[in-house]
Amino acid sequence: MKQVIVIIIIITTDKHKSIDAQLVGGSKDTGFTASQIYYLTHQILKLTSHLESHSKDYSSRRGLHKLLGRRKRLLIYLSAENAALYAQILKNLGIRGLKGRQGLS
């Protein structure tokens, strides 16, 4: 049982390292809008995979909707402030752009 926990911890730290490597400009400033979007996307992917196996976990589903809303608000802000960075983040993360926003490809 302890070996499984250690493996999970190693995997999550590797994911955080890979997320840090993907950040635009190498900025690890967690207040930076792009950093927040990257970390929220990582959390969204984790919750999505959890909900695939636990479809009746409604509290996690609610948390997922809250994270999606927060990421959407950050993307709206970023598209208004810096369209080039917005387009680059969409491309790097492989997520859809917002309807009617610049930088959609």
C-alpha positions as CSV (number, residue, x, y, z in Angstrom):
1,M,0.0,0.0,0.0
2,K,2.8,2.5,0.8
3,Q,4.5,1.7,-2.5
4,V,1.3,2.8,-4.4
5,I,1.2,6.1,-2.5
6,V,4.9,6.8,-3.3
7,I,4.3,6.1,-7.0
8,I,1.4,8.5,-7.0
9,I,3.4,11.2,-5.3
10,I,6.2,10.8,-7.9
11,I,3.8,11.0,-10.8
12,T,2.2,14.2,-9.5
13,T,5.5,15.9,-8.9
14,D,6.6,14.8,-12.4
15,K,3.4,16.4,-13.8
16,H,4.1,19.6,-11.9
17,K,7.6,19.7,-13.3
18,S,6.3,19.2,-16.8
19,I,3.7,21.9,-16.3
20,D,6.4,24.3,-15.1
21,A,8.4,23.5,-18.1
22,Q,5.5,24.3,-20.4
23,L,4.8,27.7,-18.9
24,V,5.2,30.5,-21.2
25,G,8.5,32.3,-20.7
26,G,9.4,29.9,-17.9
27,S,7.6,32.1,-15.4
28,K,6.8,30.2,-12.2
29,D,5.0,33.2,-10.7
30,T,1.7,31.6,-9.6
31,G,0.0,35.0,-9.8
32,F,0.8,35.3,-13.5
33,T,-2.4,34.7,-15.5
34,A,-0.9,32.1,-17.8
35,S,0.4,30.1,-14.8
36,Q,-3.0,30.1,-13.2
37,I,-4.5,28.8,-16.5
38,Y,-1.9,26.1,-16.7
39,Y,-2.5,24.9,-13.2
40,L,-6.2,25.0,-13.5
41,T,-6.1,23.0,-16.7
42,H,-4.0,20.4,-14.8
43,Q,-6.6,20.2,-12.0
44,I,-9.4,20.0,-14.6
45,L,-7.7,17.1,-16.3
46,K,-7.2,15.3,-13.0
47,L,-10.9,15.8,-12.0
48,T,-12.1,14.7,-15.4
49,S,-10.2,11.4,-15.2
50,H,-11.5,10.9,-11.7
51,L,-15.1,11.5,-12.8
52,E,-14.8,9.0,-15.6
53,S,-14.4,6.2,-13.1
54,H,-16.7,7.8,-10.4
55,S,-19.6,9.1,-12.4
56,K,-21.8,9.7,-9.3
57,D,-19.4,11.9,-7.4
58,Y,-21.5,15.0,-7.6
59,S,-19.3,17.1,-5.2
60,S,-16.3,16.6,-7.4
61,R,-18.5,17.4,-10.4
62,R,-19.4,20.7,-8.8
63,G,-15.7,21.4,-8.1
64,L,-15.0,20.7,-11.8
65,H,-17.6,23.2,-12.9
66,K,-16.2,25.8,-10.5
67,L,-12.7,25.3,-11.9
68,L,-14.0,25.5,-15.5
69,G,-15.7,28.8,-14.7
70,R,-12.5,30.2,-13.1
71,R,-10.4,29.2,-16.1
72,K,-13.0,30.7,-18.5
73,R,-12.9,34.0,-16.6
74,L,-9.1,34.0,-16.7
75,L,-9.1,33.3,-20.5
76,I,-11.5,36.1,-21.1
77,Y,-9.3,38.5,-19.1
78,L,-6.2,37.3,-21.0
79,S,-7.8,37.6,-24.4
80,A,-8.6,41.2,-23.7
81,E,-5.1,42.0,-22.3
82,N,-2.8,40.0,-24.5
83,A,-4.2,38.3,-27.6
84,A,-0.8,36.8,-28.6
85,L,-0.3,35.1,-25.2
86,Y,-3.9,33.9,-25.3
87,A,-3.4,32.2,-28.7
88,Q,-0.1,30.7,-27.5
89,I,-1.7,29.2,-24.4
90,L,-4.6,27.7,-26.4
91,K,-2.2,26.1,-28.7
92,N,0.1,24.8,-26.0
93,L,-2.7,23.3,-23.9
94,G,-4.8,22.1,-26.8
95,I,-8.0,23.6,-25.4
96,R,-10.8,25.3,-27.4
97,G,-10.9,29.1,-27.6
98,L,-13.7,31.2,-26.3
99,K,-16.4,32.1,-28.8
100,G,-16.0,35.5,-30.4
101,R,-12.4,36.0,-29.0
102,Q,-9.3,36.9,-31.0
103,G,-6.6,34.5,-31.3
104,L,-8.8,31.5,-32.3
105,S,-7.1,29.2,-34.6
